[in-house]
Amino acid sequence: MPSKPVFLGARLASLPMRPQERSISSEDGIDCVLQEFDDDTGLIQVWILLLEQLTAAVSNCPRQHQPPTLELLFTLLREVTAVPGPGFAIFAVIQLLLPVMLLWLQRSHGDHSYWDVAAANFKHAIGLSCELVVEHVNSFIHSDIGCESLINLMLKDLFKLLVVCVSEPAETISRVGCSCIRYVLVTVGPVFTEEMWRLACCALQDAFSATLEPVKRGDFIRNLTREYSCSSEAAVSLTTAKQLY
């Protein structure tokens, strides 16, 4: 009888890699990270399939079930830092968690009304994601596991997601993006390397550009002028009414 289970079905599971994932693997050694934990039992594929399906379910399941699903997902994402290990935990954030968060953000298609019902759970999820990345940076940045390039990539992808949040027309989502950038910089900024600060500064520059884009297009001035005109008309109407009565 085998001393540990062998998941033959996991070996047959189709896990196609997107072009972006292939480039990341070749540059930063994610393939090596997975091979390091692959002991021919198929267990690593089971973890990938489990986390992949669970992250996909977070934004698609009924909203009343999203909070407990998030709690389970982030419990598992923290537990994989021990087994299979830190490298796999960072892989899960880069390849499974952050892409799904970005897809969830894009589901609004610029429709403000979408966030009237979805904002609370999304803000909860984005906050948990930032907390997890902060924990990974604090735990692994000074370790000898050799994952600095993966940590940099994780931070880069997180900042990219937060900048997209900042550029979202819905103010509640834009504000949470700003708050999360500030939280990450204040919390783990003291342990940042030079490369991490470079990524942070690039993210801040992109965030400023995103928030100033309406001003460049003249939308802000037009809205301000419209509001001023409406206020002036209201004041004139009020003055006229007082004169009549």
Secondary structure as UniProt FT lines:
FT   HELIX           8..12
FT   HELIX           19..28
FT   HELIX           30..37
FT   HELIX           43..60
FT   HELIX           63..65
FT   HELIX           66..79
FT   TURN            80..84
FT   HELIX           86..92
FT   HELIX           93..97
FT   HELIX           98..106
FT   TURN            107..110
FT   TURN            112..113
FT   HELIX           114..140
FT   TURN            141..142
FT   HELIX           148..166
FT   HELIX           171..188
FT   HELIX           189..191
FT   HELIX           194..217
FT   HELIX           219..244
//
